[in-house]
Amino acid sequence: MRVLVVDDEPGMLEVCRDTLCDIPSVDVEVEQRSTRAAERLATERWDLLITDLRMPGLGGIELLELARRHDPDLPVLMLTAYPAVETAVESMKLGAADYITKPFLPDDLRAKVRRILEHKSLREENQLLRRHIERKYAFGDMIGRSPGMLNVFEVIDQIADSDVD
């Protein structure tokens, strides 16, 4: 899983990287410049975006909107040292997965990230299983679940690859 952390404070980037590197199978990359993060969001695949709310250049809300345009399923975790109900509500309305205030305990960040990534993984697995089930019970424009129809699909599939003229 690839996680991009965006914050204009180098110390916060270091804390996030060190905290999240403890999670198995998670690759953490950091970006101090929000404009550079926007470029990376447009050209690279990410599993989670963690962004500060207030930064020079593009703020967290703008990055959230940009990220959602490129990948509507990308979860976003908002960080802020200036908690306000209005910004939390706006972030959540725009699709943020969660919101955490600075300073935070490393265990709190780790738990939120684990929960978000597990939820993303389960959602993707669910979509894959649905596609597999739909494919299993369909053959072209024909759809059927009865044992007889499944047998017909299987026979058609076996014969379709033969070289009989």
Disulfide bonds with the S-S distance in Angstrom:
none
